[in-house]
Amino acid sequence: MGDFSLLWPGGKSRDNTDFSGCTDDLDLGRLCSILFTSMPMAEGLKYADSLLTGDRDVLTARHEMIDDLIASYALIDAFEEVASLVENMKFYSDGVRDNIKGLTGGDVIFDSMKGFIDNLEKLLRKDAGSVFDEQETNNHYAQMLRATIFTYENIKAYHKALTILKNALSTNPHHSKGLAELQQWVEDIWKADKLDETGKKLAEIATWWTGISSFAVDIAISPNMDLQSFEISEINSRAYSKTGMLDRGAEDGYDGLTLLYSMPQGGTTVPYQEYLLSELGLSAKAELTKLRSAVVNLPFTGRLQMISLGGEFPFLTSAARLCLRLKEKGLPFCRPEFSDDAIIDAEGVYMIELALLGSKAVANDMYLGEKGAANIITGANSSGKTTYIITAGQLMWLFQLGCHLPAVSAKLKPVDALFTLFAAGESDTSEDSRMGLEVIRIGEFKKKMTDRSVVLLNEPMTSTSAAEGIEICLDLICDMMKAGVSSMMVTHYNEIYAMSLERLSGSDMAKKVESYVMAIEQTDGGINYTYNLIKSPPGKSSYAYAVVSKLGVTLEAMLARMQSDGVDVKPDSPVWQQLHPEDV
């Protein structure tokens, strides 16, 4: 069977889907840490970026495989164990098997390791000392030790990984085409590499190959604490119970083993480790020769393909485990469908991070049309507007990874790019103002966006006057609509909705502008946030007064302070007339 990919079926590869500019605005780093729990944030983001796609066939294949894994904890466990084994396989040198075959010829190892040996010789001439002189011409046993053991461990990991996959796929039901192809590949490789015979051979080798678990080193140190010489004094097939003079014991706050260093190391330690490896290899020459003869002809032709597939398993298992974590908390998730007439058409969408951390994660419906639709979102401060569009962006990102989504139901249409503009600060050099940076950012994505792109804007143009900010926002919305770019804009400029309808009157585009408001409940004590989005024209107020009142700041208190500070607010003052028309 030829090569294939679980995550890129049919020979397809990464397309040009671009979410790269919205990582910070949408908190994708933290979402990535939730999704790929075993990866550092930067590594997880890079991994996710390589998987983004707008191909429906690819996304459908991923959805189907994730369905299979959600239905079987055993498959998830198997895939995770295989991924761990593949990481071990990556550690071992890819070319050691061919190098072992050439050991008897003498030159193959040297040629394949020439760069390493050249560096070693430079270190030897510079500062390694006479005890290592012979290493310039004789590191044969070090190479033999490394190549033989690495190949042996590589074959063991390869055989174990395929055994796990073979058993898991044959005993756990699955319905996706992707896992059916994986099962067929495993069966074909099992036969091609005669892995039944390999298993018997490995079991037989384990009866006599004990490995090298520990060794003791005698050292001579000068009064200035310089290493003068050292030599191997003892080699054991079993690990020591103590680590010699380095083992101070738990009572001293030391583990002992933490003071030992694994090989290989780089830099100035290279000559020392080569000496050690050569001495160990010479001591175990008979066993190593026997081991080399036993493993050198064992086939593992699917090794590179196994390594490639192993890198894909973490996505599938992470996506499935995320769904199970949501299920454990009683939260809904769904396999998304594809929409033909909307970018997003979803019910009961919530933010994963808030839900898993135990905070209040209110679910909302979402709808964003295609080809130049514009959603204008207004509401009180701190009512959840920004969280809403962040959640919308995260939903699109998860969808185009091929994940199931945090929603009751969802239909989405793949986009080629997602651009975001959240309120920026000034540049570090103070050369660009906040508004200047926003204009630069808008100019950048306007050059790249197409009628398959989406833009999310969070309170743009608030650093200039209201009149200028409103006019710029209107121009931006109309430009995006004319270009067929759909968008969501969070704003406190309540006038934008009515003004955009007026500007677009008589055009079909006016029908694509929708107004949504984050609802609040006004009470005698101020306001109560519901975090629910409703389809409604903007309110006449931003509710700023209600917000500050909830914090104990009232108009009466401000006036009292002004009067106590000697500020003359006369009854005939225009300011007073606006604030207290009943007193005029």
Disulfide bonds with the S-S distance in Angstrom:
none
